[in-house]
Amino acid sequence: MDLLVSVANASEATAAFSGGADIIDAKNPRRGALGPVSLRALRQIHAAIGGARRLSAALGDIADEETLDTRARAFFSAGAQFIKIGLAGVTDARQAAALLARAVGAAHDVRHGHVIAVAYADADRVQSLNREALLEAAARAGAAGMLLDTADKNGAGLLGLLSPLALATWVTQVHSAGLIAAAAGKLKADDLHVVRDCGADIAGVRGAACDGGRTGRVTTANVRALCAHRDCVVTAIEAPT
């Protein structure tokens, strides 16, 4: 399982890289669960890691196709290989599929990038499709993967909302659709082996990598410790077959 660390700037990107993060994710934690960084910050993050790690970027929650197309093209052009798209406020599966398909088109046009659709375990808080409905829309649109996250960063984390069995079942459904399965949402070091044993391809963290919480500063030491926890041999659950 790969470890994704969300960073707000080039300095944090360097710390995450040095600590062993597999994926560097550009995100502004002060702008919500999927707060986008500025294009300038994204270019600086891209330059800091120099292609040595995969680079993803949060686009935010977007319900307008034109806005999504413009932002997706800009972020891919600035160096992102993956873009994460939230659909808070979108409750129609056909609209969700159309939005994601628009982003997939931009990904192919600009740099053969990849689109990750973000489902929220607390979807009711943000009037979003549930994870099963959004998975169908993402597969139909040609997205590369799904991220299951939490919208409310002051609420329960992912594993406070879902049991390991429920998470493992969702991961199996995502894999059956041919998509990458990622999990995030206030994950702590001790949660990483649970997410790994549920079969997820990627675990995403922000607060656990920081001194001072999610709006603090990512440090190399914290990322290195997270990598060690991720790799510890503890069996939490067997994913359903």
Helices and strands as residue ranges (DSSP letters): E 2-7, H 10-19, E 23-26, G 29-31, H 39-49, E 54-61, H 65-77, E 82-86, H 93-110, E 114-120, G 123-125, H 131-141, E 145-149, H 158-161, H 164-176, E 180-183, G 189-191, H 192-197, E 202-205, G 207-209, E 210-211, E 217-218, H 220-230
